[in-house]
Amino acid sequence: MKLSHIGFAAATLCLGSATFAADTIKIGALLPLTGGSAPLGLAVRDGQRLAVAHINARGGVMGRNLELVELNDESKPENASKNMEALLAKGVVACSCGVNTGVVLAYQPVMQKAKLPNIVPASAGTKLTKAFQNAPEGNYTFRVQASDTLQAQMMVDYAVKKGHKKIALLHDTTPYGTGGHDDMVKQLITHDIKAVSVGSFKVGDADMSAQLAKAKEAGATVLLVYGIGTEQGHIAAASAKLGLNLALIGSWANATDSFINVAASHAEGAISPQTFVEGATSAAGREFEAAYRSEYKRARMTNPTAVAGGHDSILLLAAAIRQANSTDGAKIKAALEKLSSTVPGAIATYNKPFSEDDHEGINLSSAVMAIWKKGAIVRAPL
């Protein structure tokens, strides 16, 4: 079965069908499939399903098919522990879970106690891979996405490189937004710059005129925004309608459909750090794009960074299970920290992406700045 024709198999694999053999290797996928973060959760799932089908079409792992066990976290931290316990009860041996930082933080203790490895495909919160870094049982959280620290560095550095000296910061009040704000402030210090204006907003806010007016009054020439796509979209639209003429550099949610659906034509020129944009330069990336187009029949990839993160997290878990020759969580974790095989993924070709001390699989070499141009997200000019 060619990769470009594996989409149907991927969808079938994920439906919990009774046709599954009893000895499948179960990978947990706890993601927001409804609610405000659903576009990202569904995009991660798109990538996961492609990777699972790709692997199974080539014989699986240890002679066994992979099976995604999907569960909707609804972006609700209050249900996180219960949901993770439900995944464990279904026999998952590892996970590709996480879109909302607050949700991941809420179920991390359950995963740690169970020694359940998780490669986070989308959540960017810096603290996720650090929370259990010194735990006696070892750290079971890995990531294949640009952390907030990395994104903040890229956003600030890009603004400074483009000549902006009067920078305004905006962020939402979630753990994701506040963490990103803190990281941006730290990065500004390295350039001996202090933000001329700082504002915040709640998830669900649509009127950002007061925060924008404050930034303009302070003389800002660029907005650095940390929030999810919908609110970033409101900021872009409001800035344009108020005639503020402020450049916009947002966190990676800036490249999502949630953003452009609100910003519409005002999305043009908005910039953000990404780990994947269409037009891949690698053979593995082009193959991934071809499989996506074949399966989902869309004019462009929906939320590409999330799709790629979901895809690559599964490839890395499969490589670790294969190397460990075991579905034991501790052995999978140890294999992830010392992967001996090179894994060609959508985002990067992974060569020892993790170590015992560093569970971040993405660095500056595998991230890019992207820009909205004529309704598509493409590489931004350097």
Disulfide bonds with the S-S distance in Angstrom:
none
